[in-house]
Amino acid sequence: MTYHRVLDLEALLTHRSLFLFGPRQTGKTTYLHERYPDARFVDLLDARTFRDLSARPELLRLSLMPNVKLIVIDEIQKLPVLLDEVHLLIERNKSLRFILTGSSARKLHRKSTNLLAGRALTVRLHPLVSPEVEFRELDKRLRLGGLPSVLTSPIPQEDLAAYVGTYLKEEIQAEGLARRIESFSRFLEVAALSNGELLNFAHIASDAAVPSRTVQNYYRILEDTFLGYQLSPFRKTPTRKAVATPKFYFFDVGVAHALVGREEVRPRTGEYGRALEHLIFLELRAYLDYTRNRAPLSFWRTHAQHEVDFLVGDATAIEVKAKERVTDRDLRGVRALAAELPLSHMIVVSNERWRSTTDDHIEIYPVDEFLRDLWDGRVVTP
């Protein structure tokens, strides 16, 4: 099955070359082959191509045909030295464009790496989002996530388990990102169990049996390999003191489940509520990235336990409640934040069947209607 991806690179390519980052199997290569069949593709996962270019990086430049307008280099982190050749070619030919894909930025962050001095924009490809699956199969996505190969697989649970194993072998062990793969594997399970919660490095270190400093480095590895996001707390409320500790979310709901061996997510359970919150976070993150909206995404929690799950900029508050009937008790966090900030949107995403609005302008959305309005641009102010 082919999915029509929301991401549109055309307007960006008219101005700059691009880094296209994202975890393995999000569909970067498939997307580029479908959109740009006439581009020259250089696959650094191909052993022969890698050997040739690692021995002689200048072959990229010397083998360039004059009619080529777009060059795609897959998995650029495998051979960062190629960026010197890319830089030179961009300088010599202002109309030439590159799309440089990567599933890890770890090596690219080193001081000696040429990151093209601003000559390439950074874009991120996410797992499938609601408009790409035509807003259907919400329960399936809450259980399996959004990796295209998993959603179309006859054995999705086996594929998710294999994905986790492949990641550990190819991304962590092969790249030498963690010294002890056994320790990192234990950490992944503990991190997945605390997905969406406040980060407590000391507790996670204790449960994973590794030092706290190692846990902090492991989280940086997850971010550098695009397998998760830290969500910062919003701390600008004038009277209620907010927490300063971030949360962490994995990049995919299904992968987070697979890391702890969870195959079922039943409605009216805590796991279902956490999965729905996780999914809404990923949709918000993808929407902001795809629309190039720089509004910060955060959460708000006070020491008095008032909380709002997500805050876009400082004007849109979104609370997620996996309930069929939202009560006044469920609105306390949003109302507390509204007393601190002049919010333009106050939203509760729920499993209610009908959309409604309270007397104080809190919009209660069914999940599917919220996702449609989000991607239609009616939730987040540009």
C-alpha positions as CSV (number, residue, x, y, z in Angstrom):
1,M,0.0,0.0,0.0
2,T,1.3,3.5,-0.9
3,Y,0.6,6.4,1.4
4,H,0.5,10.0,0.2
5,R,2.8,11.8,2.6
6,V,2.0,15.3,3.9
7,L,5.6,16.5,3.7
8,D,6.2,18.7,0.7
9,L,9.8,19.5,-0.1
10,E,9.3,21.5,-3.4
11,A,9.1,25.0,-2.0
12,L,12.1,24.3,0.3
13,L,14.2,22.9,-2.6
14,T,13.7,26.1,-4.6
15,H,15.9,27.9,-2.0
16,R,18.3,25.3,-0.5
17,S,19.5,21.8,-0.4
18,L,18.1,19.7,2.4
19,F,19.0,17.4,5.2
20,L,16.1,14.9,5.6
21,F,16.3,13.2,8.9
22,G,14.2,10.5,10.5
23,P,14.4,7.1,12.1
24,R,14.8,4.0,10.0
25,Q,11.7,2.7,8.2
26,T,9.8,6.0,8.4
27,G,9.9,5.9,4.6
28,K,12.5,8.5,3.6
29,T,13.9,6.5,0.7
30,T,10.5,5.4,-0.6
31,Y,9.2,8.9,-0.4
32,L,12.2,10.3,-2.4
33,H,12.1,7.7,-5.1
34,E,8.4,8.3,-5.6
35,R,8.7,12.1,-5.7
36,Y,12.1,12.4,-7.5
37,P,12.5,9.4,-9.9
38,D,15.0,11.4,-12.1
39,A,17.3,12.3,-9.2
40,R,20.7,10.6,-8.9
41,F,20.6,8.3,-5.9
42,V,23.7,7.5,-3.9
43,D,23.0,4.7,-1.3
44,L,25.7,4.5,1.4
45,L,24.1,1.4,2.8
46,D,25.3,-0.3,-0.4
47,A,28.6,-1.9,0.5
48,R,30.3,-1.3,-2.8
49,T,29.2,2.3,-3.0
50,F,30.4,2.9,0.5
51,R,33.8,1.4,-0.2
52,D,34.3,3.4,-3.4
53,L,33.4,6.7,-1.9
54,S,35.1,6.2,1.4
55,A,38.3,5.5,-0.5
56,R,37.8,8.3,-2.9
57,P,35.2,10.9,-1.8
58,E,36.0,13.0,-4.9
59,L,34.3,10.3,-7.1
60,L,31.0,12.0,-6.1
61,R,32.1,15.2,-7.9
62,L,34.1,13.5,-10.8
63,S,31.2,11.2,-11.8
64,L,28.6,14.0,-11.8
65,M,26.8,14.2,-15.2
66,P,26.1,17.8,-16.4
67,N,22.3,17.3,-16.7
68,V,21.8,16.2,-13.0
69,K,19.8,18.8,-11.0
70,L,19.2,16.8,-7.8
71,I,21.4,14.3,-5.9
72,V,20.0,12.2,-3.1
73,I,22.6,10.7,-0.7
74,D,21.1,8.1,1.6
75,E,22.4,7.7,5.2
76,I,24.9,10.6,5.0
77,Q,26.0,9.9,8.6
78,K,27.8,6.8,7.3
79,L,30.3,8.9,5.5
80,P,30.4,12.5,6.8
81,V,33.5,13.3,4.8
82,L,31.3,13.4,1.7
83,L,29.9,16.7,3.0
84,D,33.1,18.5,1.9
85,E,32.4,17.3,-1.7
86,V,28.7,18.4,-1.4
87,H,29.8,21.8,-0.1
88,L,32.2,22.2,-3.1
89,L,29.5,21.2,-5.6
90,I,27.0,23.6,-4.2
91,E,29.5,26.4,-4.4
92,R,30.3,25.6,-8.0
93,N,26.7,25.1,-9.2
94,K,24.1,27.3,-7.5
95,S,21.2,25.5,-9.2
96,L,22.3,22.0,-8.0
97,R,20.4,20.6,-5.1
98,F,21.1,17.8,-2.6
99,I,18.8,15.9,-0.3
100,L,20.9,14.2,2.4
101,T,19.0,11.6,4.4
102,G,20.1,10.4,7.8
103,S,18.8,8.2,10.6
104,S,21.4,9.5,13.1
105,A,23.0,12.9,13.7
106,R,25.5,11.7,16.2
107,K,28.5,11.8,13.9
108,L,27.3,14.9,12.2
109,H,27.4,16.8,15.5
110,R,31.1,16.5,15.8
111,K,33.1,19.7,15.6
112,S,35.1,18.7,12.6
113,T,32.0,17.8,10.5
114,N,31.1,20.1,7.6
115,L,27.4,20.9,8.0
116,L,27.4,23.1,4.8
117,A,27.4,26.4,6.7
118,G,23.7,27.0,6.5
119,R,23.5,26.0,2.8
120,A,21.0,23.2,3.6
121,L,17.8,23.3,5.6
122,T,16.9,20.6,8.0
123,V,13.6,18.6,7.6
124,R,12.3,15.7,9.6
125,L,10.1,12.8,8.3
126,H,7.8,11.4,10.9
127,P,5.9,8.1,11.0
128,L,2.5,8.2,9.3
129,V,0.1,10.8,10.6
130,S,-3.6,11.1,10.5
131,P,-4.1,12.7,7.0
132,E,-1.8,10.1,5.5
133,V,-4.0,7.3,6.7
134,E,-7.1,9.3,5.9
135,F,-8.0,9.7,9.6
136,R,-8.9,6.0,9.9
137,E,-7.9,3.1,12.2
138,L,-7.2,5.1,15.3
139,D,-7.3,2.1,17.6
140,K,-4.9,0.3,15.3
141,R,-2.4,3.2,15.4
142,L,-2.7,3.4,19.2
143,R,-1.6,-0.3,19.3
144,L,0.9,-0.5,16.4
145,G,2.1,3.1,15.8
146,G,2.7,4.7,12.5
147,L,5.7,2.9,10.7
148,P,4.4,2.2,7.2
149,S,5.9,-1.3,7.0
150,V,4.3,-2.2,10.3
151,L,0.8,-0.9,9.5
152,T,0.8,-2.9,6.2
153,S,2.3,-6.0,7.7
154,P,0.4,-9.3,8.1
155,I,2.6,-9.9,11.2
156,P,2.9,-6.4,12.8
157,Q,3.9,-7.4,16.3
158,E,6.8,-9.5,15.0
159,D,7.9,-6.6,12.8
160,L,7.9,-4.2,15.7
161,A,10.0,-6.6,17.8
162,A,12.4,-7.0,14.8
163,Y,12.5,-3.2,14.4
164,V,13.7,-2.9,18.0
165,G,16.3,-5.6,17.5
166,T,17.5,-4.1,14.2
167,Y,17.9,-0.7,15.8
168,L,20.0,-2.1,18.6
169,K,22.2,-4.0,16.2
170,E,22.5,-1.6,13.3
171,E,22.2,1.9,14.9
172,I,23.7,1.4,18.3
173,Q,26.1,-1.5,18.1
174,A,27.3,-1.0,14.5
175,E,27.9,2.7,15.0
176,G,29.5,2.3,18.4
177,L,27.1,4.7,20.1
178,A,27.0,2.7,23.3
179,R,29.8,0.7,24.8
180,R,27.6,-2.0,26.3
181,I,24.6,-3.0,24.3
182,E,23.2,-5.1,27.2
183,S,23.1,-2.0,29.4
184,F,21.5,0.1,26.7
185,S,18.9,-2.6,26.1
186,R,17.9,-2.5,29.7
187,F,17.8,1.2,29.6
188,L,15.4,1.2,26.6
189,E,12.9,-0.9,28.4
190,V,12.9,1.3,31.5
191,A,12.7,4.4,29.3
192,A,9.7,3.0,27.5
193,L,8.0,2.2,30.8
194,S,8.4,5.9,31.8
195,N,7.4,7.2,28.3
196,G,5.6,10.5,28.7
197,E,6.5,10.9,32.3
198,L,8.8,13.4,34.0
199,L,12.4,12.4,33.6
200,N,14.0,11.2,36.7
201,F,17.5,10.1,35.8
202,A,18.3,8.7,39.2
203,H,15.3,6.4,39.3
204,I,15.8,5.3,35.7
205,A,19.5,4.6,36.4
206,S,18.6,2.5,39.4
207,D,16.0,0.5,37.5
208,A,18.4,0.0,34.5
209,A,21.4,-0.7,36.7
210,V,23.6,1.9,35.1
211,P,25.0,5.2,36.4
212,S,22.9,8.3,36.2
213,R,25.4,10.1,33.9
214,T,25.2,7.1,31.5
215,V,21.4,7.4,31.5
216,Q,21.7,11.1,30.4
217,N,24.0,10.1,27.6
218,Y,21.6,7.3,26.5
219,Y,18.8,9.8,26.2
220,R,21.0,12.0,24.1
221,I,21.6,9.0,21.8
222,L,17.8,8.5,21.5
223,E,17.5,12.1,20.4
224,D,20.5,12.0,18.1
225,T,19.1,8.9,16.4
226,F,15.6,10.6,16.1
227,L,14.0,8.0,18.3
228,G,12.5,10.4,20.8
229,Y,11.9,13.9,22.0
230,Q,12.3,15.8,25.2
231,L,9.3,17.9,25.9
232,S,10.2,21.0,27.9
233,P,8.0,22.4,30.7
234,F,6.3,25.8,30.3
235,R,7.6,27.9,33.1
236,K,6.3,31.5,32.4
237,T,3.2,31.4,34.5
238,P,3.4,34.4,36.9
239,T,1.8,33.1,40.1
240,R,1.7,29.3,40.0
241,K,5.2,27.8,40.2
242,A,5.8,25.2,37.4
243,V,8.1,22.2,37.5
244,A,11.4,22.4,35.7
245,T,11.8,18.8,34.7
246,P,11.2,17.7,31.1
247,K,9.3,14.7,29.8
248,F,10.4,12.3,27.1
249,Y,8.3,10.7,24.4
250,F,9.5,8.0,21.9
251,F,9.0,8.8,18.2
252,D,6.4,6.1,17.7
253,V,3.6,4.6,19.8
254,G,4.1,1.0,18.5
255,V,7.8,1.1,19.1
256,A,7.3,2.2,22.7
257,H,4.9,-0.7,23.2
258,A,7.3,-3.2,21.7
259,L,10.1,-2.1,24.0
260,V,8.1,-3.3,27.0
261,G,6.4,-6.3,25.2
262,R,2.9,-4.8,25.2
263,E,0.7,-6.1,22.4
264,E,-2.8,-5.0,23.5
265,V,-4.0,-1.6,24.5
266,R,-7.6,-1.9,25.8
267,P,-10.0,1.1,26.1
268,R,-10.7,2.4,29.6
269,T,-7.2,1.4,30.9
270,G,-4.3,3.5,31.9
271,E,-2.2,2.2,29.0
272,Y,-4.9,3.3,26.6
273,G,-4.9,6.9,28.0
274,R,-1.1,7.1,27.9
275,A,-1.1,5.8,24.3
276,L,-3.7,8.4,23.3
277,E,-1.7,11.2,24.9
278,H,1.5,9.9,23.2
279,L,-0.3,9.8,19.8
280,I,-1.6,13.4,20.2
281,F,1.9,14.6,21.1
282,L,3.3,13.0,17.9
283,E,0.6,14.5,15.7
284,L,1.3,17.9,17.2
285,R,5.1,17.5,16.7
286,A,4.7,16.4,13.1
287,Y,2.2,19.2,12.3
288,L,4.6,21.9,13.6
289,D,7.5,20.4,11.7
290,Y,5.7,19.9,8.4
291,T,4.2,23.4,8.5
292,R,7.6,24.9,9.5
293,N,5.8,26.4,12.5
294,R,8.5,27.4,15.1
295,A,6.1,27.8,18.0
296,P,7.5,25.8,21.0
297,L,5.6,22.7,22.1
298,S,5.7,22.3,25.9
299,F,3.6,21.0,28.8
300,W,2.6,22.7,32.0
301,R,2.6,21.2,35.5
302,T,2.7,23.0,38.8
303,H,4.0,21.8,42.1
304,A,0.3,21.9,43.3
305,Q,-0.4,19.2,40.6
306,H,-2.3,21.4,38.1
307,E,-1.4,20.1,34.7
308,V,-2.0,20.7,31.0
309,D,-0.6,18.0,28.6
310,F,0.5,20.3,25.8
311,L,0.9,24.0,25.2
312,V,1.7,25.3,21.7
313,G,3.4,28.6,22.0
314,D,1.7,30.4,24.9
315,A,-1.8,30.6,23.5
316,T,-3.1,27.1,22.7
317,A,-3.6,24.6,25.6
318,I,-4.5,21.0,24.9
319,E,-5.5,18.4,27.5
320,V,-6.0,14.7,26.5
321,K,-8.6,12.6,28.4
322,A,-9.3,9.1,27.1
323,K,-12.9,9.3,28.6
324,E,-16.3,9.1,27.0
325,R,-17.6,11.8,29.4
326,V,-15.5,14.8,30.3
327,T,-16.3,16.3,33.7
328,D,-15.5,19.6,35.4
329,R,-12.7,17.8,37.3
330,D,-11.0,17.1,33.9
331,L,-11.0,20.8,33.1
332,R,-9.2,22.0,36.2
333,G,-5.8,22.1,34.7
334,V,-6.9,24.1,31.6
335,R,-8.8,26.5,33.8
336,A,-5.9,27.0,36.1
337,L,-3.6,27.8,33.1
338,A,-6.3,30.2,31.7
339,A,-6.1,32.1,34.9
340,E,-2.4,32.6,34.3
341,L,-2.3,33.2,30.5
342,P,-4.6,34.9,27.9
343,L,-5.2,31.6,26.0
344,S,-6.8,31.8,22.5
345,H,-7.6,28.1,22.3
346,M,-8.5,25.8,25.2
347,I,-9.0,22.2,24.1
348,V,-9.8,18.9,25.6
349,V,-9.3,15.9,23.3
350,S,-11.5,13.0,24.4
351,N,-13.5,10.0,23.4
352,E,-16.8,11.9,23.7
353,R,-19.0,11.3,20.6
354,W,-20.1,15.0,20.2
355,R,-18.1,18.2,20.0
356,S,-19.1,20.8,22.6
357,T,-18.0,24.1,24.2
358,T,-18.3,25.0,27.8
359,D,-19.5,28.4,29.0
360,D,-15.9,29.5,29.5
361,H,-14.9,28.6,26.0
362,I,-13.2,25.2,26.5
363,E,-13.7,23.1,23.4
364,I,-14.3,19.4,24.0
365,Y,-13.3,17.5,20.9
366,P,-13.8,13.9,19.8
367,V,-10.3,12.6,18.8
368,D,-11.0,12.3,15.1
369,E,-12.5,15.8,14.9
370,F,-9.5,17.3,16.7
371,L,-7.1,15.6,14.3
372,R,-9.0,16.9,11.3
373,D,-9.1,20.4,12.6
374,L,-5.4,20.2,13.5
375,W,-4.3,19.3,10.0
376,D,-6.7,21.7,8.5
377,G,-5.0,24.5,10.3
378,R,-7.8,25.4,12.7
379,V,-6.2,24.5,16.0
380,V,-2.7,26.0,16.0
381,T,-2.4,29.7,15.2
382,P,0.2,30.3,12.5
